[in-house]
Amino acid sequence: MQFNKRYLTAFAMTLVLGMSSCDKDFEEINVNPNSPETVSSALLLPNVIRATTNEIAGRAWGYGNVVMQQTAKIQFTNEDRYNWGPQGNPYSTFYNALRDINNVIELSEAAGQQNYVGIAKVMRANLFSFMTDAYGDLPYTEAIKAKSDVNYPVFDSQETIYAGILAELEEANNLLGSTSEVVAGDILFGGNVMKWKKFANSLRLRILMRLSDRQNPSAAMQAILSNPSQSPIFEGNEDQAALQYLGDVPNQHPLYTTRSGSYDEYRLSEKMEGVLKELNDGRLFAYAQPTTASGAGVLGTVDDYQGVPNGLGDEEALQYSPSGDPAKGGSNYISRVGLLWSCSACTSLANPTGYQAILMSYAELQFILAEARERGFITTGTASEYYRKGIESSFEYYNERYRLVNLPQIADKLILDESYFAQSGVAYEGTAEEKLEKIGTQKWLALYFTGMEGWYDWRRTGYPEIVPGPAAFINTVPVRYMYPGSAQALNEENYKAAVARQGEDAITTRVWWDVK
């Protein structure tokens, strides 16, 4: 059958016109308003803050408290015995978060929103600081640049990384407050730009002290302290960087939803118990619970709190008896971690909002300043004043938190008087080395549940003395994390270059700043 030519021509023109009309405004029509290709900094911030802070809090629970013998494990004791393999976190979590942090910086710079840029730079500096203290050399200058075809980033030296971190924190301090936009999405400080400035400068002091055995921090530290209007620092517990959890799912503190079996693996360490009891320290009642066997309930006498030695084998840890009587051994005779951190399945006294994830506390800053003054790095204030403020603010913080969760009987144990400071083990007296040991010990007590900071700081100071347990796989305390397997598998050449420069990829290899 044959078609009329006039019909074929008309059909072709109709087809062309139809196709043209389909293309008209195609891009506008096919944009889904509910799935934007770019989002605002305000929408990116909450998840970045939550994910990274929860990772830091999780490191405290799983490794930081244990390696520093503030807590000990009575089940599955590999972490306590230093049977550490390659660590995928915080490496993976933080690098994933850094992509969104970089997006915040790019979006905010384009919009002229320097407050957001400053916040993102503080966060980026903090994450890299946390990671480099864990691993050592890391992808830094070429990190998160896959869009620029950098698929195999080099590992920068820790010296290079820390120089970059300090420069970025100083830059962030100058940016914050330089524009007037209201910051939304900030679940850490509620959009308070001044508190971010204080965090930036307090972090600078932490890092300068970390590097003090490699680089003299005097000029940089004194410059910060001499210009508080330009470089403010934490002025009280109300300023410290601590994420407040909420009562609703999924914003409760992470341990609140932990199953009781997992929560019960971690108990009060005999080391922490001994130091707290020796100093008549009321934080014993905050950091631990009376043993179940004591029947004391919420609050007991000092003898109702018992710890377990670190580094025992699984069977020995689970059956440990503080009294030495085998008939009085096992978990019922060993104290759980304090009620502030308790899981909801463990007790009706658990509270979803009592525990805060602490990134840096005011107490920590005071101990940094006390050490800096004692070592002659700064001329501002006196070491004894900073030391005392550090102790007082730690007690005040836990007093407040326990009152918040309606446990005043515990809070009442956290009220200081002069008798505490008059003790020989607390009084700020003795040789310079004895004073530094007291600062280090009190700092260790205050850093309970503060990420891995207790471990990082101990590697620099050696205070207090930490001795590996009897079933430890190695006879020294670990001094770094091993790189995750993905770093070796996906970036082998640069991984090998880092290992050749830094030393064997082992938990016994010291990072650059760790010279003791």
C-alpha positions in Angstrom: 0.0 0.0 0.0 1.3 3.4 -0.9 1.0 6.6 1.2 0.2 10.0 -0.1 3.3 12.2 -0.2 1.4 15.1 1.2 0.3 12.9 4.1 3.9 11.8 4.8 5.2 15.4 4.8 2.5 16.5 7.3 3.2 13.5 9.5 7.0 14.3 9.6 6.3 18.0 10.4 4.0 16.9 13.2 6.6 14.6 14.6 9.3 17.2 14.6 7.1 19.8 16.3 6.1 17.3 18.9 9.6 16.4 19.7 10.5 20.2 19.9 7.6 20.8 22.3 8.9 17.9 24.5 12.3 19.6 24.8 10.9 23.0 25.7 11.6 23.9 29.3 12.8 20.3 29.8 15.3 21.1 32.5 12.9 23.3 34.5 10.0 20.7 34.2 12.2 17.8 35.3 13.6 19.4 38.5 12.2 17.7 41.6 11.7 20.5 44.2 11.7 17.8 47.0 15.1 16.5 46.0 17.4 19.5 45.4 20.9 19.0 44.0 22.4 21.4 46.5 21.4 22.1 50.1 22.1 25.0 52.4 24.8 25.0 55.1 22.0 25.1 57.7 20.8 21.7 56.5 24.2 20.1 56.4 25.4 21.2 59.8 23.2 19.1 62.1 24.1 15.7 60.7 27.8 16.5 60.4 27.9 17.7 64.1 25.9 14.7 65.3 27.7 12.0 63.3 31.2 13.1 64.2 30.4 13.9 67.8 28.8 10.5 68.3 31.8 8.9 66.8 34.1 10.7 69.3 31.7 9.7 72.1 31.8 6.1 70.9 35.6 6.1 70.9 35.5 7.2 74.6 33.2 4.3 75.5 35.0 1.6 73.4 38.6 2.5 73.7 39.5 5.8 75.4 38.2 5.0 78.9 39.5 1.5 78.7 43.1 2.2 77.5 43.4 4.9 80.2 42.1 2.4 82.8 39.1 4.6 83.8 36.9 1.6 82.9 37.7 -2.0 82.3 36.1 -4.8 80.4 34.7 -8.0 81.9 33.6 -9.6 78.7 35.2 -9.8 75.2 38.4 -8.2 76.6 40.4 -7.7 73.4 40.4 -3.9 73.6 41.6 -4.1 77.2 44.3 -6.5 76.3 45.6 -4.4 73.4 44.5 -6.9 70.7 43.9 -4.0 68.3 43.6 -4.5 64.6 43.3 -2.0 61.8 40.7 0.7 62.8 38.2 1.8 60.2 36.8 4.5 62.5 37.2 7.4 63.1 39.0 7.3 59.7 35.9 6.5 57.5 33.3 8.4 59.5 35.4 11.6 59.6 36.4 11.6 55.9 32.8 11.1 54.9 31.8 14.0 57.1 34.7 16.1 55.7 33.0 16.1 52.3 29.9 17.8 53.8 32.1 20.2 55.8 33.9 21.2 52.5 30.5 21.7 50.9 29.5 24.0 53.8 32.7 26.1 53.2 32.1 26.3 49.4 28.4 27.2 49.7 29.0 29.7 52.4 32.0 31.4 50.8 29.9 31.9 47.7 27.1 33.4 49.7 29.4 35.6 51.8 28.4 33.8 55.0 31.7 33.9 56.9 30.2 32.6 60.2 29.3 29.3 58.5 32.8 29.2 57.0 34.4 29.8 60.3 32.3 27.1 62.0 33.2 24.6 59.3 36.9 25.3 59.6 36.8 24.8 63.4 35.0 21.5 62.8 37.5 20.4 60.1 40.5 21.3 62.3 39.1 19.4 65.3 38.4 16.2 63.2 41.9 16.3 61.6 43.4 16.8 65.0 41.5 13.8 66.4 42.5 11.6 63.5 46.2 12.5 63.3 46.6 11.9 67.1 45.1 8.5 66.5 46.9 7.5 63.3 49.8 9.9 62.7 50.4 10.8 59.0 47.2 11.2 57.0 45.8 12.4 53.7 45.3 16.1 54.4 46.3 18.6 51.7 44.9 16.3 48.9 42.0 14.8 51.0 38.4 15.0 49.7 39.5 16.1 46.2 38.1 13.3 44.1 36.1 15.9 42.1 39.4 17.3 41.1 40.6 13.9 40.0 42.8 13.3 43.1 41.8 9.7 43.7 45.0 8.7 45.5 45.8 11.4 48.0 49.3 11.6 49.5 49.7 11.1 53.3 51.0 14.4 54.8 53.4 14.3 57.8 51.8 15.0 61.1 54.0 18.1 61.4 52.5 19.5 58.1 48.9 18.6 59.3 49.3 20.4 62.6 50.7 23.5 61.0 47.6 23.5 58.7 45.3 22.9 61.7 46.7 25.8 63.7 46.5 28.1 60.7 42.9 27.1 60.0 41.9 27.7 63.6 43.4 31.1 63.6 41.7 31.9 60.3 38.4 30.6 61.7 38.7 32.9 64.7 39.1 35.9 62.4 36.2 34.9 60.2 33.7 34.2 63.0 31.7 37.4 63.7 32.9 39.1 60.6 29.5 38.8 58.9 26.1 39.1 60.4 24.1 36.1 59.2 22.2 34.1 61.8 23.6 30.6 62.0 20.9 27.9 61.8 21.4 24.1 62.2 24.1 24.5 64.9 23.1 21.8 67.4 26.4 22.2 69.3 26.3 25.9 70.3 22.8 27.0 69.1 24.2 29.4 66.6 26.3 31.3 69.2 29.2 32.6 67.1 31.2 33.7 70.2 31.2 30.2 71.6 32.6 28.9 68.4 35.4 31.5 68.7 36.1 30.4 72.2 36.2 26.8 71.1 38.6 27.6 68.2 41.0 29.3 70.6 40.7 26.8 73.3 41.5 24.1 70.7 44.6 26.1 69.7 45.8 26.0 73.2 45.2 22.2 73.4 47.1 21.7 70.2 50.0 24.0 71.1 50.4 22.0 74.3 50.3 18.8 72.4 53.2 19.9 70.3 55.2 21.4 73.2 57.8 18.7 73.2 58.5 19.4 69.6 57.9 23.1 69.3 58.0 25.9 71.9 54.4 27.1 72.3 55.2 30.1 74.4 54.7 33.0 71.9 51.6 31.5 70.4 50.0 30.7 73.7 50.7 34.1 75.3 49.4 35.9 72.2 46.1 34.2 72.6 45.9 34.9 76.3 47.0 38.5 76.0 44.2 39.5 73.6 41.0 38.1 75.0 38.8 40.4 72.9 40.3 39.1 69.7 41.0 35.6 70.8 38.5 34.6 73.5 38.7 31.2 75.2 36.3 29.2 77.4 35.3 31.2 80.5 33.3 28.6 82.3 31.4 25.3 82.0 28.7 27.1 80.1 31.1 27.7 77.2 32.6 24.2 76.8 32.0 22.2 73.7 29.5 19.5 74.8 26.7 18.2 72.6 23.3 18.1 74.5 21.2 15.1 73.6 17.4 15.3 73.6 14.7 13.1 75.0 13.2 11.9 71.7 14.4 9.2 69.3 16.9 9.3 67.6 18.4 12.2 69.6 18.9 10.5 72.9 22.5 9.9 74.1 23.9 6.8 72.3 24.4 4.6 75.5 20.7 5.1 76.5 19.6 2.8 73.8 22.4 0.3 74.2 21.3 -3.2 75.1 22.1 -4.1 78.8 24.5 -6.9 77.8 26.7 -4.6 75.8 26.5 -1.9 78.5 27.5 -4.3 81.2 30.7 -5.3 79.4 32.3 -2.1 80.7 32.9 -1.6 84.5 34.7 0.6 86.9 38.5 0.1 86.6 40.4 -0.8 89.7 42.9 1.9 88.7 40.2 4.6 88.7 38.7 3.2 91.9 42.0 3.3 93.7 42.9 6.9 92.7 39.4 8.2 93.6 39.3 6.5 97.0 42.9 7.6 97.8 41.9 11.2 97.2 38.5 11.0 99.0 37.1 12.1 95.7 33.3 12.5 95.4 33.5 11.8 91.6 33.6 8.1 92.6 29.8 8.3 93.2 29.4 10.1 89.8 31.6 7.8 87.7 30.3 4.5 89.0 27.4 2.7 90.7 27.4 0.7 93.9 27.8 -3.0 93.2 24.6 -5.0 92.8 25.7 -7.3 95.6 26.0 -4.4 98.0 22.2 -3.8 97.7 23.0 -0.1 98.1 20.8 1.1 95.3 21.4 4.6 94.0 24.1 5.6 96.5 26.3 3.6 98.7 29.2 3.9 101.0 32.8 4.0 99.6 33.2 0.3 100.1 30.1 -0.4 97.9 32.1 0.7 94.8 34.5 -1.8 93.5 36.6 -2.0 90.3 38.2 -4.7 88.2 41.8 -4.8 87.0 42.4 -4.0 83.4 43.8 -6.5 81.0 42.5 -9.7 82.4 41.6 -12.7 80.2 37.9 -13.2 79.5 37.3 -15.9 82.1 39.4 -14.2 84.8 37.6 -10.8 84.2 34.1 -12.3 84.3 34.8 -14.2 87.6 37.0 -11.5 89.3 36.4 -11.1 93.0 37.5 -7.7 94.6 37.6 -9.4 98.0 39.6 -12.4 96.8 36.8 -14.7 97.9 35.8 -16.9 94.9 32.3 -17.1 96.3 32.0 -13.3 96.0 33.2 -13.0 92.4 31.5 -12.0 89.2 29.7 -9.0 87.7 27.4 -8.5 90.8 30.5 -7.6 92.8 31.9 -5.1 90.3 30.6 -1.6 89.8 28.9 -0.5 86.6 29.6 2.8 85.0 27.8 5.7 86.6 24.0 6.4 86.2 24.6 9.4 84.1 25.6 7.1 81.2 23.3 4.2 81.9 21.2 2.4 79.3 17.4 2.5 79.6 17.2 -1.3 79.7 19.6 -1.4 82.7 17.6 0.8 85.2 14.6 3.0 85.5 17.0 5.8 86.7 18.6 6.1 83.3 18.0 9.4 81.6 18.3 10.1 77.8 19.6 13.7 78.3 21.9 13.5 81.3 25.1 12.5 79.5 26.6 15.0 77.1 29.2 14.2 74.5 32.2 16.4 75.5 34.5 17.5 72.8 36.5 19.9 75.0 35.7 21.0 78.6 36.5 24.1 80.5 38.2 21.9 83.1 40.6 20.5 80.5 41.4 24.1 79.4 42.3 25.1 83.0 44.6 22.1 83.3 46.3 23.1 80.0 46.8 26.6 81.4 48.1 25.2 84.7 50.7 23.1 83.0 51.6 26.0 80.6 52.2 28.3 83.6 54.1 25.7 85.5 56.4 25.1 82.6 56.9 28.8 81.9 55.1 28.9 78.6 52.8 31.7 79.7 53.0 34.5 82.2 49.3 35.0 82.7 47.7 33.9 86.0 49.2 31.3 88.4 49.5 27.6 88.0 47.8 27.0 91.3 44.8 29.1 90.4 44.3 27.3 87.0 44.8 23.9 88.7 42.2 24.7 91.4 39.7 26.0 88.8 40.1 22.8 86.8 39.2 20.6 89.8 36.3 22.9 90.8 34.8 23.0 87.3 34.9 19.3 87.0 33.0 18.8 90.3 30.6 21.6 89.4 29.8 20.0 86.0 28.9 16.6 87.4 27.0 18.2 90.3 24.9 20.1 87.7 24.3 17.0 85.5 23.2 14.8 88.4 20.8 17.5 89.6 19.4 17.7 86.1 18.5 14.0 86.1 16.9 14.3 89.6 19.6 12.4 91.5 20.5 15.1 94.2 21.9 12.4 96.5 24.7 11.9 94.1 25.1 15.6 93.3 25.5 16.3 97.0 28.7 14.2 97.0 30.1 16.6 94.4 30.3 19.7 96.6 33.9 20.6 97.4 35.4 22.0 100.6 38.9 23.0 101.6 39.6 19.5 103.1 39.8 18.1 99.6 42.5 20.6 98.5 44.4 20.2 101.8 45.2 16.6 101.1 48.9 15.9 100.3 47.8 14.2 97.1 45.9 17.2 95.9 47.5 20.3 97.5 49.5 22.3 94.9 52.9 21.9 96.5 56.1 20.0 96.0 58.7 20.0 93.3 57.9 21.1 89.7 57.7 17.5 88.7 55.4 16.6 91.5 53.1 19.6 90.6 53.0 18.4 87.0 52.1 14.9 88.1 49.2 16.4 90.2 48.0 18.4 87.2 48.2 15.3 85.0 46.4 13.1 87.4 43.6 15.6 88.0 43.3 16.2 84.2 43.0 12.4 83.7 40.2 12.3 86.3 38.4 15.2 84.6 38.8 13.7 81.1 36.5 10.8 81.8 34.3 10.2 78.7 36.0 12.9 76.7 36.7 11.1 73.5 40.3 9.9 73.3 41.8 13.0 74.8 42.9 11.2 78.0 44.9 8.7 75.9 46.4 11.4 73.6 47.4 13.5 76.6 48.8 10.6 78.6 51.1 9.7 75.6 52.6 13.1 76.0 52.8 13.4 79.8 52.9 9.8 81.2 50.5 10.8 84.0 49.1 8.9 85.7 51.1 5.7 85.5 49.4 3.1 83.3 50.6 -0.5 83.5 49.4 -3.2 81.0 47.3 -6.0 82.5 48.5 -9.5 83.0 46.8 -10.9 79.9 47.9 -8.1 77.6 49.1 -9.1 74.1 52.0 -6.6 74.3 53.9 -5.3 77.4 53.4 -1.6 76.6 50.4 0.7 76.3 49.4 1.3 72.6 50.5 4.7 71.3 48.5 4.8 68.0 45.9 3.2 65.8 46.7 1.1 62.8 45.4 2.4 59.5 42.2 0.8 58.2 42.6 -2.0 55.6 40.9 0.3 53.1 43.8 2.7 53.2 46.2 0.0 52.2 43.9 -1.6 49.7 42.7 1.5 47.9 45.8 3.8 48.3 48.6 1.4 48.5 51.5 3.4 47.1 50.9 6.5 49.4 50.1 4.2 52.4 53.5 2.5 51.9 55.2 5.9 51.6 53.7 7.0 54.9 54.7 3.8 56.7 58.3 4.2 55.4 58.5 7.7 56.8 56.6 7.2 60.0 57.5 3.7 61.0 55.8 0.3 61.0 52.0 0.4 60.9 51.7 -0.9 64.4 50.1 0.2 67.7 53.6 0.5 69.2 54.9 3.1 66.7 54.9 6.6 68.1 53.5 9.6 66.2 55.7 12.6 65.4 54.9 14.7 68.5 55.2 11.8 70.9 58.9 11.9 71.8 58.9 10.5 75.3 
